[in-house]
Every structure is written in structure tokens, then in C-alpha cells.
Amino acid sequence: MNIPSILNDVIGPVMRGPSSSHSAAAVRIGKIGRELMGSELKKVTVRFDINGSLPTTWISQGSDMGLAGGLLGFDPDDERLVRYKLEMQKANLEVNCIAGDFADPHPNTYNLTLKNDQEEHTLVAISTGGGMIEVTKIDGLPVSFYGDCHALIIWTTGTPSSLLDLLHHAGCKVFSSDSGEESLVFATRLTVFDADLLENIVHHRAVTGTRPISPVLPILTTSESMVPFTTGLEMENYGTKKGISDLADLALHYEASRGGIAQDEVLRKTLHLVDVIEKSILQGLQGTHFKDRILGFQSGKYAAKVRGGKMLNLGVLDQAIPYVTALMENKSAMGVIVAAPTAGSCGGLPGTVMAVADMMNLDREAKARGLLAAGVIGALIATKSTFSAEICGCQAECGVASGMIAAAMVSMMGGDYRSSLSAASMALQNIFGMVCDPVASRVEVPCLGKNILAASNGASCANLALAGYDHVVPFDEVVEAMDKVGRALPHELRCTALGGLSVTPASKKIEKKLLSEQAADNYKK
């Protein structure tokens, strides 16, 4: 089982693109495919199931951009992603797509065939939500690789027990097949494959070739990786046992245990995310421009109207709404953002945490602690559910974000973790059944409104919890029920652009206009 990490799964990745599950995840899948080919690539064929989300969102939500970027060796926040087509031409890389009835069990499945002049390999991977991935097959061999550790592909003649013994003795998890003359072994290790171990593997009589695969996640799984709790109830018991009342402190305990790193290092990494978020807000408020988008610059308009006294007084939301909008606008302009917990919900949580902190004159560390408090709630949700709109609709993105916001606001106001859990429970109860139906297949409308809704719901439920309102249903039970509701949503309302607002006449008109503009630009080039 993959143990969620706050800095892998919840607050992150740092990225460009409209969707973390499409753009950032595709980058990571592409990078693994590149290393499978020894960084030498000529042609890649991508096959995806017609019943999944990719046929209708492949281009509009950045899967094509992300995969190409990863195949070229780019990171999820690389500025060259914006001009990925030009970079593909410079590298003589050809990527073709085929949609068909492949009976893929997951809606975000990438079936890749990778070729160069000397070799051909296949790779199957899924985007599991929020930029997270799992490689499930390499050259037909079933594997399980999340990109959170070191890996080695080994081609052999047969699978002799002496080689398997060598790998097991070195602490490797081994996947192997024996298909006759040529066999494949895939080994993962929590520490790097050192020179002596590699030499023993390479010179084994049955080994015909090897290729290392690097981790693609910032927090690695180590031999010490474990977490002190996986549910709200377990967190309550842990807090009582350790005498910890602050949710941010519990988050530090969780992530330090998960990553095998010091709590100071967790805080340092989170402070970096604060800097990225604040820069992104500033860029959004100054105005962003990008041709392939629906919405223009709006965040500055709101702030100006508030200053002019032309708006209803919404208190903290009057600070949060421009921040939330600025982050979403920067995302849509291909600026760098922090997916929290996803790119489609990148505005709600970060924008609200920064707005509240600014109104309270809190420092960078307080902002980081607010993100961590939200993050540990997200990690508990990810353990039992998903951040994937393709699985559970937008309740898995903006809905979950509102629960994280509620918990963070309580923590930032000095409430204890029990009140944070109560706030999260109430906020999540309010978002059951939230669908994902992007207009023109872009992650803008109604996504912006749902991010603002997440801020409103989260802030309101934080105050309800601080006032002592009864949440009635425990957090863990709410998460379980929420997951069941999300999975019961129709396929058309889970980020496929096949239902809801996606198929309205207005949506189709906008989509046609954007496609026409793209075609005109391509013709000019």
C-alpha cells in the first residue's frame, strides 16, 4: 500500500498546467518512460480507453503537454512546457495517440509504446489523482512503482534464483517473469543502488542489461517510512498519548515519520511552498495573459471593488477571494502553482491560508503551519479515498479542499485538533455529490467558482467548530460515506466533459471558438 505523504500527495506538486492529474502526472510518467529507454527516444504511441477521461481531456487539460515534457526530461514546473511542441520538434520526438476499447480498469490509464532505432519497450501507468502515479506494467511484467524510491530494470536470460537472492539480500522488492530465453526483473529499493551492488548485478552470468529508474517524487519512501496514524480516531489517540493539541504539530510528526526526515526539514520544505504560492498570488493579482483560456483577468477587479466600498462586506472572504482567483488565473496562464490538493483546486486552500495569515499579520512559519495542518487532513482523506475527479468527481478536489481549509483555519485560530476534525467533518458533509463538468474541457469554469465555494465553506465551518457546533457524524465516517457517493456519480460527471455544464450550448460554443483559434495559430506556424 502507498502511504500518502503530505508533501507528495497533498501539498504539491509544484507545477505548471491546468490539471495535476493530467499535466503533472503525465510529466512523471513520461520521465519514467524516458529512463526506460535510456533517454533515447524517437517515437511514442499512447493508447487510452474510450471509456476513460483522456480521450476528451487529452489536450485541453494538458496530458499531451505533460507527457511530452516528461519524455523530454522536463520537471512539472519547467518553463519549456509552455512551448512543448517546439521542444518536441527540436528533439525529433514523435508522439501519436490512439483511443480504443482497451478495457482499462482506471480512467486515467496511459498505455505507452516507446521506440528508438535500437529497441522498443512498453509501459502502463495510471494517474491516481493530484499528480500521483503508479506504474503497473513494464514490457508486460506486472509491477507496482509509485516513483517514490529507486528502481532498476534488469534484462536476463531466465530468472536464476542466485540473482533473485542477491536482490532480496540487498533489500529489494522484486518483480520478475520467466518467459523463456528473455526475461525481465524489476527491482525497487528504498536506498540508492550503490556501485558494489550494481557491479554484482551487472556481472551476474544471467544479466544481459540493466537500466536505472530515478524517483520522481520529492519525499521518498525509506526503510523507516511509517506513519503514527491513518484515521482521525487514531490521530486523536496519538495526540492524547503524546500530549499534542495543535494539528500542525501532528502534521509535522506524521510527515517526518513518513519521509524519514527531521521535522525541521519538513517545515523547511513547506516554507519553500509558501514562497511559491505567494509569488503565484502576486503574479495573478498583477494580471496574467494566455491565449487558450476562457476567463481573463478578474482578481484585480474584485480587490478594486472592495477598496471602493462597492461590495457586500464578507470579512475574511474579501481578502481570500482575490487570492483564490489570482492563483487560478496564474494556473490558467501556465504559471507555476502548488497543487493543493490538486491543480484544479489550487486556489481554495493556498489562497485562504495566505489571506487569513495576511489579515492576522502572521509570519511565513505560521503560513507553513497552516498548510501542514490542512495537509495532514488531506493525507487522512487520501488514505481512505482519492483526490481524483475521474474517480469521485469534484468533491474529491474542491470538496476535499474545503475540509482541509476548515481544519487549517481552526488551527490558525488556536483551536485544537479535535475542533479541526469537527470543522473538516462539517465542511465535507456539505459537498457530497459535487460533480466535475468543466466548460469547454478547460479547468476554469465552474472550477473557479468551486474554489471560491471551498474557501467559503471551509471558513464558515471553521467558525462553526470554534463556536462549538455539533458535527454529529465523525470525520472518519464522513470520509467513508463521501468516497461511496463519489464513486456512485455517473461517468459523464467525473471529469470526462460528457455531462453537466460541459455539454451546454454555451460550453460547446466556447470550445469550438478555442479550437478554431488553435487551428488558426497552427496554420500560421
C-alpha positions in Angstrom: 0.0 0.0 0.0 1.2 3.5 -0.9 1.3 5.6 2.3 0.2 9.2 1.5 2.8 11.9 2.1 1.7 15.5 2.9 4.4 16.9 0.6 4.0 14.3 -2.2 0.2 13.7 -2.3 -1.4 16.7 -0.7 0.5 20.0 -0.8 2.3 19.6 -4.1 3.5 19.1 -6.7 4.9 22.5 -7.7 3.9 22.5 -11.4 2.6 24.2 -14.5 -0.5 23.2 -16.3 -4.3 23.1 -15.9 -4.6 19.8 -14.1 -2.3 17.9 -11.8 -3.8 14.5 -12.6 -3.3 15.3 -16.3 -0.3 17.6 -16.6 2.0 16.8 -13.6 1.2 13.1 -13.5 1.8 12.8 -17.2 5.2 14.5 -16.8 6.2 11.9 -14.2 5.0 9.1 -16.3 6.9 10.5 -19.3 10.1 10.8 -17.3 10.0 7.2 -16.2 9.3 6.2 -19.9 12.4 8.3 -20.9 14.6 6.4 -18.4 13.2 3.1 -19.6 14.6 4.0 -23.0 17.9 5.2 -21.7 16.9 8.7 -22.6 17.0 7.8 -26.3 13.5 8.3 -27.8 12.2 8.6 -31.4 8.6 7.6 -31.4 6.0 7.1 -28.7 2.5 5.7 -29.2 -0.1 6.4 -26.4 -3.2 4.3 -26.2 -6.1 5.2 -23.9 -9.5 3.7 -23.3 -12.5 5.5 -24.9 -14.4 4.9 -21.7 -11.8 6.8 -19.6 -11.2 10.6 -19.2 -8.3 11.0 -21.5 -10.0 10.9 -24.9 -12.0 14.1 -24.1 -9.4 15.9 -22.0 -6.0 14.8 -23.5 -5.2 18.2 -25.0 -7.5 20.6 -23.1 -6.2 19.6 -19.7 -2.6 19.2 -20.6 -1.9 15.5 -20.8 -0.2 15.9 -24.2 2.0 18.7 -22.9 2.8 16.8 -19.7 3.7 13.5 -21.3 5.8 15.2 -24.0 7.6 17.2 -21.3 8.4 14.2 -19.3 9.6 12.3 -22.3 11.9 15.2 -23.0 13.2 15.1 -19.4 11.4 18.2 -18.1 10.2 18.6 -14.5 6.5 19.5 -13.8 7.4 23.2 -13.3 9.7 23.5 -16.3 9.2 26.8 -18.2 9.7 24.9 -21.5 6.4 23.0 -21.0 4.7 26.1 -22.5 6.4 25.5 -25.8 6.5 21.7 -25.7 5.6 21.3 -29.4 8.6 23.3 -30.4 10.8 21.3 -28.0 9.5 18.0 -29.5 10.4 19.2 -33.0 13.9 20.1 -31.8 14.3 16.7 -30.2 12.8 14.9 -33.3 10.3 13.2 -30.9 7.0 11.9 -32.4 4.1 11.2 -30.1 0.9 9.6 -31.5 -2.4 8.8 -29.7 -4.9 6.0 -30.3 -8.2 5.8 -28.5 -9.9 2.4 -28.4 -11.9 -0.1 -26.3 -8.9 -1.4 -24.2 -11.0 -2.3 -21.1 -8.6 -0.3 -18.8 -9.7 -0.6 -15.2 -8.7 3.0 -14.4 -10.0 6.1 -16.3 -6.5 7.7 -16.3 -4.5 4.9 -17.8 -1.6 5.5 -20.1 -0.5 2.6 -22.4 2.8 3.6 -23.9 4.9 2.0 -26.6 8.3 3.6 -26.8 10.8 3.2 -29.6 14.2 4.3 -30.8 16.4 2.9 -33.6 17.7 0.1 -31.4 14.9 -1.0 -29.1 11.2 -0.9 -28.2 9.5 -1.2 -24.8 6.1 -0.8 -23.3 4.9 0.9 -20.1 1.5 1.1 -18.5 0.9 3.7 -15.8 -2.1 5.4 -14.2 -2.6 8.9 -12.8 -4.2 8.3 -9.4 -5.0 12.0 -8.6 -3.2 15.2 -7.5 -0.2 14.4 -9.7 0.4 11.0 -8.1 1.1 8.0 -10.3 1.6 4.2 -10.3 3.4 2.2 -13.0 1.6 -1.1 -13.3 3.4 -2.8 -16.2 6.8 -2.7 -17.9 7.2 -4.8 -21.0 4.1 -6.8 -19.9 5.5 -7.5 -16.5 3.1 -6.6 -13.7 4.8 -4.2 -11.3 3.9 -1.5 -8.7 6.0 1.6 -8.7 4.9 5.0 -7.4 8.1 6.8 -8.2 8.9 7.3 -4.5 12.0 5.0 -4.4 14.9 3.8 -6.6 14.3 1.2 -9.2 16.4 -1.0 -11.6 15.2 -2.8 -14.7 17.2 -5.9 -15.4 17.0 -8.0 -18.6 18.1 -11.6 -18.1 18.3 -15.0 -19.7 16.0 -16.8 -17.4 15.5 -15.8 -13.8 18.1 -17.7 -11.8 17.5 -18.0 -8.0 21.0 -16.6 -7.4 20.1 -13.3 -8.9 16.8 -13.1 -7.0 18.7 -14.0 -3.8 21.2 -11.2 -4.5 18.4 -8.7 -4.9 16.4 -9.9 -1.9 19.6 -9.8 0.3 20.1 -6.2 -0.8 16.6 -5.3 0.5 15.0 -5.0 -2.9 11.3 -5.7 -3.7 11.4 -7.8 -6.8 9.0 -8.3 -9.7 10.1 -11.0 -12.1 8.9 -13.1 -15.0 10.4 -16.1 -16.8 9.3 -16.1 -20.4 11.9 -18.4 -21.8 15.0 -17.0 -23.5 14.5 -13.4 -22.4 13.1 -12.4 -19.0 12.6 -9.2 -17.1 13.3 -8.4 -13.5 12.2 -5.1 -11.9 13.7 -4.3 -8.5 12.8 -1.4 -6.2 15.0 -0.3 -3.3 14.5 2.2 -0.6 18.1 3.4 -0.9 20.2 4.0 -4.0 21.7 1.0 -5.8 25.3 1.6 -4.8 28.3 0.9 -7.0 29.2 -2.5 -5.5 25.6 -3.8 -5.7 25.3 -2.6 -9.3 28.6 -4.3 -10.2 27.4 -7.6 -8.8 24.1 -7.3 -10.7 25.7 -6.3 -14.0 28.3 -9.1 -13.9 25.8 -11.8 -13.0 26.0 -14.5 -15.7 22.3 -14.3 -16.5 22.1 -10.5 -16.8 22.1 -9.1 -20.3 21.3 -5.4 -19.5 20.2 -3.0 -16.8 18.7 0.4 -16.6 18.1 2.6 -13.5 14.9 4.4 -12.9 15.1 7.5 -10.7 12.4 8.6 -8.2 10.1 11.3 -9.4 8.6 12.4 -6.0 10.2 14.8 -3.5 9.6 12.7 -0.4 11.0 9.2 -0.8 9.8 6.0 0.9 12.5 4.7 3.2 13.1 1.7 5.4 11.9 3.8 8.3 8.7 5.0 6.5 5.7 4.6 8.7 3.0 6.9 10.0 1.8 7.3 13.5 -1.9 7.3 12.4 -4.1 6.8 9.4 -7.5 7.9 10.6 -9.0 10.7 12.6 -9.6 8.5 15.6 -6.0 7.2 15.5 -4.8 10.8 15.3 -6.9 11.8 18.3 -5.5 8.8 20.3 -1.9 9.7 19.2 -2.4 13.4 20.2 -3.7 12.4 23.6 -0.8 9.9 24.1 1.9 12.4 23.1 0.3 15.5 24.7 0.0 17.3 21.4 -3.1 19.5 20.8 -2.1 21.5 17.7 -2.9 20.0 14.3 0.2 21.4 12.7 2.4 19.7 15.2 0.6 16.4 14.5 1.3 17.0 10.8 5.0 17.5 11.5 5.1 14.2 13.4 3.2 12.5 10.5 5.4 13.7 7.7 8.7 13.3 9.5 7.8 9.7 10.1 6.5 9.2 6.6 9.6 10.6 4.9 12.2 9.5 7.4 13.3 13.1 7.8 13.6 15.7 10.6 10.6 17.9 11.5 12.8 20.9 10.7 13.3 19.6 7.2 9.5 19.2 6.8 9.0 22.8 7.8 11.8 24.0 5.6 10.2 22.3 2.5 6.8 23.7 3.4 8.3 27.2 3.8 9.5 26.9 0.2 6.0 26.1 -0.9 4.8 29.3 0.9 7.2 31.3 -1.2 6.0 29.6 -4.4 2.3 30.3 -3.5 2.9 33.9 -2.6 4.8 34.6 -5.8 1.9 33.0 -7.7 -0.7 35.1 -6.0 1.3 38.3 -6.8 1.6 37.3 -10.4 -2.1 36.6 -10.6 -3.0 39.9 -9.0 -0.7 41.8 -11.4 -2.6 40.3 -14.3 -1.9 37.2 -16.5 -2.3 36.6 -20.2 -2.6 33.4 -22.1 -4.5 32.8 -25.3 -6.0 29.4 -24.8 -8.3 30.2 -21.8 -11.9 31.2 -21.1 -11.5 33.7 -18.3 -9.4 36.8 -18.4 -8.0 38.9 -15.5 -10.7 39.2 -12.8 -8.8 39.0 -9.4 -7.8 42.7 -9.6 -11.4 43.8 -10.3 -12.6 42.2 -7.1 -9.9 43.8 -5.0 -10.6 47.2 -6.5 -14.3 47.0 -5.9 -13.7 46.0 -2.3 -11.4 49.0 -1.8 -14.1 51.2 -3.3 -16.8 50.1 -0.9 -18.9 48.7 -3.8 -19.3 45.2 -2.4 -21.0 43.3 0.4 -18.8 43.1 3.4 -17.7 39.4 3.6 -14.9 39.9 6.0 -12.0 37.5 5.5 -13.5 36.2 2.3 -13.0 39.7 0.7 -9.3 39.0 1.2 -9.4 35.3 0.2 -11.5 35.6 -3.0 -8.9 37.7 -4.9 -6.1 35.4 -3.7 -8.0 32.3 -4.8 -8.9 33.9 -8.1 -5.3 35.0 -8.7 -4.0 31.5 -8.2 -6.5 30.0 -10.5 -5.7 32.7 -13.1 -2.0 32.1 -12.9 -2.6 28.4 -13.3 -4.6 29.0 -16.4 -1.8 31.2 -17.8 0.7 28.3 -17.4 2.3 30.0 -14.4 3.9 28.0 -11.5 1.4 26.9 -8.8 1.3 24.4 -6.0 -1.4 21.7 -6.4 -3.1 21.6 -3.1 -4.5 19.0 -3.2 -4.8 19.3 -7.0 -4.2 21.9 -9.7 -8.0 22.1 -10.3 -8.3 23.1 -6.6 -5.0 25.1 -6.3 -6.8 28.3 -5.4 -9.0 27.4 -2.4 -6.7 26.2 0.2 -3.5 28.1 -0.5 -5.4 31.3 -1.2 -7.4 31.1 2.0 -4.4 30.2 4.2 -2.4 33.2 2.8 -5.4 35.6 3.1 -6.1 34.7 6.7 -2.5 34.9 7.6 -2.1 38.3 6.0 -5.2 39.7 7.7 -3.8 38.4 11.1 -0.3 39.7 10.3 1.1 36.1 10.7 4.6 35.2 9.5 5.9 32.7 7.0 6.2 29.9 9.5 2.5 30.4 10.6 1.5 30.1 6.9 3.6 26.9 6.5 2.0 25.5 9.7 -1.5 26.3 8.2 -0.6 24.4 5.1 0.7 21.5 7.1 -2.5 21.4 9.3 -4.6 21.2 6.2 -2.1 18.7 4.7 -2.5 16.1 7.4 -6.3 16.2 7.0 -5.7 15.6 3.3 -3.4 12.7 4.0 -6.1 11.0 6.1 -8.6 11.5 3.3 -6.1 10.2 0.7 -5.6 7.1 2.7 -9.3 6.1 2.6 -10.4 7.9 -0.6 -8.9 9.8 -3.6 -8.1 13.3 -5.0 -9.1 12.1 -8.5 -12.1 13.8 -10.1 -12.1 11.0 -12.6 -13.0 8.6 -9.7 -15.1 10.8 -7.4 -16.0 14.0 -9.2 -15.1 17.5 -7.9 -15.9 16.5 -4.4 -12.5 14.8 -4.4 -10.8 18.1 -5.3 -12.6 21.3 -4.3 -14.8 19.4 -1.9 -11.9 17.8 -0.1 -10.1 21.2 -0.2 -12.9 22.8 1.8 -12.5 20.2 4.6 -8.8 20.9 4.6 -9.4 24.7 4.7 -11.8 24.3 7.6 -9.3 22.3 9.7 -6.4 24.7 8.8 -8.5 27.8 9.8 -9.3 26.3 13.2 -5.6 25.5 13.8 -4.5 29.0 12.7 -7.1 30.5 15.2 -5.6 28.5 18.0 -8.2 25.7 18.1 -7.1 22.1 18.9 -7.1 19.1 16.6 -10.4 17.9 17.8 -12.0 21.1 16.7 -10.2 20.9 13.4 -11.6 17.4 12.8 -15.0 18.7 13.7 -14.7 21.6 11.2 -13.4 19.2 8.5 -16.3 16.9 9.1 -18.9 19.6 8.7 -17.3 21.1 5.6 -17.1 17.7 3.9 -20.7 16.9 4.8 -21.7 19.9 2.7 -20.0 18.9 -0.6 -21.3 15.3 -1.2 -22.2 14.9 -4.9 -20.2 17.8 -6.3 -19.7 16.9 -9.9 -16.8 17.6 -12.3 -18.2 19.1 -15.5 -15.6 21.6 -17.0 -16.8 24.0 -19.6 -15.1 23.5 -22.9 -13.0 20.8 -21.1 -10.9 23.6 -19.6 -10.1 23.7 -15.8 -11.6 27.2 -15.4 -15.4 27.2 -15.3 -17.0 26.2 -12.9 -13.7 25.4 -11.3 -13.0 29.0 -10.2 -16.4 29.2 -8.5 -15.9 25.9 -6.8 -12.6 27.0 -5.4 -14.2 30.1 -4.0 -17.0 27.9 -2.7 -14.4 25.8 -1.0 -13.0 28.9 0.8 -16.4 30.0 1.9 -17.5 26.6 3.1 -14.2 26.0 4.9 -14.1 29.3 6.6 -17.7 29.1 7.7 -17.3 25.6 9.1 -14.1 26.6 10.9 -16.2 29.2 12.8 -19.0 26.7 13.4 -16.5 24.4 15.0 -14.8 27.2 17.0 -18.3 28.2 18.2 -18.9 24.6 19.4 -21.4 23.5 16.8 -22.0 19.7 16.8 -20.6 17.9 13.7 -22.7 14.9 14.6 -21.0 12.4 12.2 -17.4 11.6 13.0 -14.7 12.6 10.4 -13.8 9.1 9.5 -17.3 8.1 8.8 -17.8 11.2 6.7 -14.8 10.3 4.6 -16.0 6.8 4.0 -19.5 7.9 3.0 -18.1 10.7 0.8 -16.0 8.2 -1.1 -19.0 5.9 -1.7 -21.0 8.9 -3.0 -18.3 10.0 -5.3 -17.8 6.6 -6.9 -21.6 6.4 -7.5 -21.5 9.5 -9.7 -22.2 8.9 -13.3 -19.2 8.6 -15.6 -20.3 11.7 -17.5 -19.9 13.8 -14.4 -16.4 12.7 -13.4 -14.1 14.9 -15.5 -15.0 13.4 -18.9 -16.6 16.6 -20.2 -19.6 14.4 -21.3 -22.2 15.8 -18.9 -23.5 18.8 -16.9 -22.1 22.2 -17.9 -19.7 20.6 -20.3 -22.4 19.8 -22.8 -24.4 23.0 -22.7 -24.6 25.1 -25.9 -22.5 27.8 -24.3 -19.8 25.3 -23.4 -19.8 23.8 -26.9 -19.6 27.3 -28.5 -16.6 28.3 -26.4 -14.9 25.0 -27.1 -15.5 25.5 -30.9 -14.1 29.0 -30.7 -10.9 27.9 -28.8 -10.3 25.0 -31.2 -10.7 27.4 -34.2 -8.2 29.8 -32.7 -5.7 26.9 -32.1 -6.1 25.8 -35.7 -5.5 29.3 -37.0 -2.4 29.6 -34.8 -1.1 26.2 -36.1 -1.7 27.3 -39.7 0.3 30.5 -39.2 3.2 28.4 -37.8 
